[in-house]
Amino acid sequence: MKYKRILIKLSGQALAGKKDEGFCMETIKDVCTQIKQVSDAGIQVCIVVGAGNIWRGRLSDEMNQVSADNMGMLATVINSIMVEDTLNRLGKHATVMSAVEIHKFSKMYKTSEAIDMMENNEVVIFAAGTGNPFFTTDTAAALRALETQCDIILLAKNIDGVYDSDPNTNKDAKKLKEISFDNIIEQELRVMDLTTSTLCKEGNMPLLVFALNGNNSILRALEGKIQGTIIGEGLETVYY
């Protein structure tokens, strides 16, 4: 397998399963079992979890954006602890590292320590986003992947790749096999925000977008057995 170290970006919704919010323990156990399987296969793994199952955006335009984003960062800590607990109960040692000081619940993020943990076959979960408001957890994923020298970011979503238009509203939407960051930005495809795209482009950090469903979907995606979408610097636009 060509990847030594990967970052898996899980949406908060992935922890909710078919529910709109909260946690689905069956789904969480399945996802963590897959993560353990990848780690046991000899691939170093780190994770960033979103917060959409607990908190998303602002309740109203009157709410302060900084307060709303701080709440979102705290929600990612809750989700990260859930993933940590599940992995540990499955027999895979995992540790949460937070971008903000919250010592009672997690370690403080330090790049060299995170790399040491992964090289020791431990799964590291990065919580609290970048530690700053106005940035998404996708941006946090790109930043941590670059800092810890990952080979690729896996965007595990509820859709099986990137399409040239919304497949929910356009039955003729075509799925992409490969596409460049420039074309993602130019075509305004809603895969990630502009900051994340720019970070990955400038850091030459490829992404694999795939659906998190079915048994062994993460490992199968890494082995090229799932038809997801690769986003990378200088790639041609290729359709399935």
Summary of the structure (lengths in Angstrom):
residues: 240
radius of gyration: 16.9
end to end distance: 22.9
largest distance: 50.9
contacts: 794
relative contact order: 0.16
helix: 37%
strand: 20%
